[in-house]
Amino acid sequence: MADLQIGVVGCAGRMGLTLLRLIDATDGCVISGGSERPGHDAVGQDVGGLAGRGIIGIIVDDNPRAMFERSEIILDFTMPAATVAHCALATETNTKLVIGTTGTMPEDDAAIAEAAKTVAIMREGNMSLGVNVLAVLTERMARYLDEDFDIEIVEMHHRHKVDAPSGTALLLGRSAAAGRGVDHDEALQGGRHGITGERRRGDIGYAAIRGGNVAGEHSVIFAADDERVELTHKATDRAIFARGALTAARWLSDKQPGLYGMADVLEL
């Protein structure tokens, strides 16, 4: 079987570099290219050098089209606007996408879903095995515990993260809402400040903490009078997300057009 040709957009970022190194270290997978935004210092450098393996003759480009055309799958952990553009490019070049971008708006989600009618797309806010099992447990816990148990989600990330709540926190919140059989957006309660009044029964609350180089920590708290249940996941290295993305890429390689999630990949 031929090696899977995988390209990385945003290849010089923290996650991009992690993805490049893992692709290079994985049997059956080959780096087919890397791209960065115009003006980035990495543009023009050899992708192999970024991956830590030396010159491979593939240059970081600021126009990803050529990479899309020679790749079977693209890994995208960039920004919402860039991801939407990459979805359009994927439909033009018939290239599958694995998307880990967070912070999208409803119009971005709609564009991704539209592209998935043409090409196979696997999209998830967090690709670690542990987090996706946690999402399943959160849904079940919310189903078992009634609204006497208030649901609060607390997440912490590094100082450079630009969106809040995190994609993982929202994944967990939506899982809780599904377990309760309620509309997530109606139950959502964002950060509190000032005189907020009493907590509304049935809300799903979020709190976001930023600092240091924390890869990601998430807790789902079910708090009732005199008892509390907490489900927690702590990531100490973003390599776990890269491993999940690569697992998703290999799973996606023979799939038909559609929008998939890690629950599909892991058969949860």
N, C-alpha and C positions, 0 to 999 in steps of 0.2 A: 504494500500500500504506500502511495506517495505521501511525503511529509505534508502536513497541513500548513498552508501559507498564511501567516497571521501578521497583520499590520497594526501599528499602534498610533493613534492620533494623540497629540499632547505628550509625545514620547519623552520629553526632557523634564517633565514634572515629577513630583515625588512618586506618584502612582505609575506614571509612564515608565520611568526607569526600572521600577520593580517588575513591571510586566515584561519589559525587554529582557531582563536578566533571567526571568523564569522561563520565558519562551525558549531562550537560548539553551537553557539547562534541561529542557524536557525532550525526551526522545519522541520522534514523530511530529515535532513542531519546528517550524523555521520562521525566523524573522523575515518578512517580506518587505518591510519598509517602516518608516517613522516620519511623522510630520509635526510641525510646530507652527505657531502663529507667526505671521510676518514680523520681522524685526527681532525675533528671539535669537539669543546668542548661539543656540544649538543649530540653527539653520546653516546648512553647508558642511556640518561635521559628519563623520562616518557613524552610522547607527551602531556598528559593532563596537566602536570606541565607547559609546554611551553605555552599552551593555556590559562593558568590561572584558571583552574577548578579543579586542584588536580590530584591525581593518577588515571589513567584509565587502567593501565596494558598493554599499548602499548609503546614499547621502540623505540626511534629514532635509525634507522639502517643506516649503511654506505653502504649497498647493498640493493637497492630498489626492487629487484625481488619479495620478499615475499609480500611486500606491493602491488605491481602491481597485484599479483595473487589473493589477497583477496579484491581488490578494483574494483568498477565499473568505476570510473573516477579518473584520476590523474590531479592535477593542477600543472603546470610547469611555474614558473617565474624565471628561472635560467640563465645559460649561453649557448651560441650556441652549443658548443661541447657537453655539458651535455644533452641539449634538443635533439640533434640528437641521442645520445645513448638511451635516454628515448623513442624515437620514435621506435627504433629497438626493445626495450623491450616490448613496447605496442603491436607490431605486434605479438610477441611470446606469449604473455599472453592474447591477445584479450581484451585489456583494452583501453577504450576511453581516449582521452587527451584534456585538455584545455591548450593552450600554450599562454603565454604572454611574452615570451622571445623576446628581441630585439637585434639588432646588428648582425644579421645573414648575412652570405655570400651566393652567389647564389648556391653553392654546398650544403649548409645547407638547403636552401629553397627546393632544389630538393629532398633531403632526406626526408623532412617532407611531401612533396607532394606524394612521393612514399609510405610512410607509410599509408597515408590517403586512399590508394587504398584497404587497408586491414582493417583498423579500422576508426571509426569516430573521426575526429580531428577538434576542433574549435580553430582557431588561429587569434589573433589580437594584434597589437602593443599597443592599448589602449582600455580598455573595459568599459570606462565610457559612459553612455548614452549621456551626453552632447557633448563629443568629437566626437562620431559617427554621431550625428546630425550635428555637425560642418563640418564634412567631406562631408556630403550631400550638405550643403549650399555652401561649397567651390567649389564643382564641378559645381553647378548651377551658382554661381557668375562668375566663369571662363568662362562658356559658354556664359553668357550674356555680359561680358565685353571683348572687343577685345584686341589685343596686344599693343594698346596704354596704357593699364594699366599693368604696371610691377608687377609681383607677387614676393613677398618676404615673407619668413616664419621665424619667430623669436621664439626660444624656450629657456626656462630656467629650469634647474633642480638642485638638490642638488649636493654637491661637490663629492659625492661618485659614481655618474653615470659614467660608463666607455665608453659608445658608443655615437657617435654624427654623424649626426643629430639623434635625438631621433626617436624611432619607430613611435611615434605619428606625429612628423614633417613629416616623410616620407609618412605616411598615408595621411596627408593633401596635401603634394606635389603631390602625385600620383592622388589624387582626382582632383586637379587643372589641372594636365596634361590631365586627362580623359575629363574634361570639355572643354579644348582647342583642344582636339583631336590630341595631340602630344605625342611623346615618352618621358617619364619622364626622363630616363637616359641621353638622348641627351640634354634635356633642363636644367638638374640639374646644378647649380652653387654653389659650396661649399664655405667655408670661404674664404674671400678675404684678401690679404696681399701684400703690396708693390705697385708697379706701375702695375695696372691690366688692364688699358685701360677702355674705355667706356663700360657701361653695354650693353650686347648683347640683342637686341630685342627678346622677346619671352622666355628668360631664366626664370627659377624658382630658386630664390636664397634662400640660407639657412644661418642662423646665430645661433650659439649655445652659450649659456651663462651657466656657472656653478658656484654655490656658495650656502653657507648656507644649509638649510634643505628643500628647495623648492620642493614640491611634483611634480609639473609640471605646467608650463605656456606656452601657445602656441598662437601665433597671425599670422594670414594670412593677409598680407597687399596688397591691390590692389592700386597702386599709378600711377596716370596719371598727366599730367600738370594741376596744379591748383585744383586738388581734390584727395582725398584719402578715400578708404573704408577699414575698419579694422574689422576682425572677431576674437574674442579672447575667449579663455577658460582658467580659472584658477582653478587648483586643490589645495585645502588646506589640504587634508588628503588622503593618499593612500587607505583608506577604500573604496573610490568610485570605485577603480579598483577591489578590492576584491569582492564588491557587484556585479559588472558586471561579474566577473569570475564565481561566484556562480550561477548567473542567466543563464550564458552560460552552466554550468555543468548540471543544471536541464533540460535545453532545449535539450542538447545533449544526454541525457540518453536513449532516444528511437530512436536515429537516426542511419541510415545505414552508412557504410563506405563512407567517402568523406571528403573534406577539406572545412570547413565552416568559416564564419567570423561573426562579430557582426552585420553586416547588415542583415544577415540571422536570427540571434537570435532576433533582434529588428524589423524585417520586414520593414526595411527602403528601 
